[in-house]
C-alpha cells in the first residue's frame, strides 16, 4: 500500500492506535489520531507519538477529507461516529488489517473466547525453541503493526480478538487456530451469533493450501468451521481425532496418517501448566505442523511455566493452593477454570458485569464450589442466581476477599480467583486485580 500524502484518520489512542499512527507518519502519510477522551486523560499518549502526527481530543469522528480510517480494537465498527465516513465510501479497517496489508511474513493467528494468550505465547515459545525465527504479538504484547517493521523470517504468531476482526477484510493467516466460542463481549456484539460470525473471519480468506486448527469438543467451533476451504486439523480433550492432537489419560498424542506419536505426559509439566491441557494441545499441534520435532516440544513444555494471571499458581499455605485466574473475565473462562480442579474450591468472583449468564453455571457451582466470596458491581446479579441455595459472602476489596476465602478453606482445598467479570469497577485492569490478589495471598 502507498501511504505518502494520504489523509488518514486513526480512531482510538490505545497502544495499537499509537503504533499505527507512528508507522503511517514514517511512511509520509498525513495522520490524525483521535479519541473521545479529553486531552488531560491522554497526556501520556503525546509523549509516545512521532512528530507530525496530529491529534484531536473529545471526538471519534473521522476528518471529512480522510482517505482511510483505521480503528483501534476498542472502537466499535458500528459506531454512529463513523456514519459520515461510511456514507462517503471511505474505507474503514482495523489496525490488524493495516498490518496484514503491509506485512510479508506468514501468519499463525489464534482466536477464541478463552486461552488465546497462553496458546499464542506457548506456540511462539515452542517454535522459537525449535529453531524458528518468530515474533509474537497482536492482541497480546506488541501491536501487529509494530512487528512488521522488523519482520521475522518464518512466522508472525498473533493473538486475535473479535474486536480486531470487526475491521478485517483481506486478513489471511497461513495457520488459523479457533480455540472455543462461549458468550463474551455481548455488550458490544449483542448476540453470540454475531460474536461467532466475527471469530469465523479468522479463516474466511484461507485457501486449500492453508490450515485451520479446530477444537473438536466445541459445538460452536464446528458450526463456524463448516464450509471452510482450508485443511482442518483437530484437538480434543475427550478422545481420539482423525488427525491432530488429543489426550489419552494424561498422555498428549499427535496423530497423522493413522500414526500416533507420544509427545509428553501432562503430569510431567510445571504445576501451573498442568491445568492448561486445552491450551497445550493446539500449541503442540501447530508446532508439529510447522516441523518442530516431538523431543523439542516435550523439552520446551517441561520448561514452560505459563502466563501471569492465567490459572497461575501463587502459593500453598497449610495445604491450601491459591490460584490467580484474574484473566478469566467471562462465564466460559470461569467454567473452564472450575473444571480444571477435582478438589473443593473456594471461589472469588464478581466485578464489572459483562452480561454473562451466571444461571448456566449454577449446577457447576454446586458440583465444584464449597463457598463463594463475591466482589464488585455484579454481586447482586450473582446473588440473585444463587438465591440462598449456596454459601456465599461479600467483600468490599481484594484484601478482605482473600482473607474471607482463606478462612473458609481447609487443607486440600483451592482458593481460586476467577471473576467471570471485567475489572474496571474496582481495579485498573485484570492485571492490577491479579497482582493485588497475589500480594494479599503472600501476606497471609
Buried (B, 14 or more C-beta within 10 A) or exposed (E): EEBEEBBBBBBBBBBBBBBBBBBBBEBEBBBBBBBBBEEEEBEEBEEEBEEBBBBBBEEBBBBEEBBBBBBBBBBBBEBEBBEBBBEEEBBBBBBBBBBBEBBEBBBBBBBBBBBBBBBBBBBBBBBBBBEBEBBBBBBBBBBBBBBBEEBBEBBBBBBBBBBBBBBBBEBBBBBBBBBBBBBBBBEBBEEBEBBBBBBBBBBBBBEEEBBBBBBBBBEBBBEBBEEBBBBBBBBBBEEBBEBBBBBEEEBBBBBBEEEEBEBBBBEEBBEBBBBBBBBBBBBBBBBBBBEBEBEBBBBBBEEBEBBBBBBBBBEEBEEBBBBBBBBBBBBBBBBBBBBBBEEBBBBBBBBBBBBBEBBBBBEEBEEBBBBBBBBBBBBEBBBEBBEEEBEBBBBEEBBBBBBBBBEBBEEEBBBBBBBBBBBBBBBEBBBBBBBBBBEBBEEE
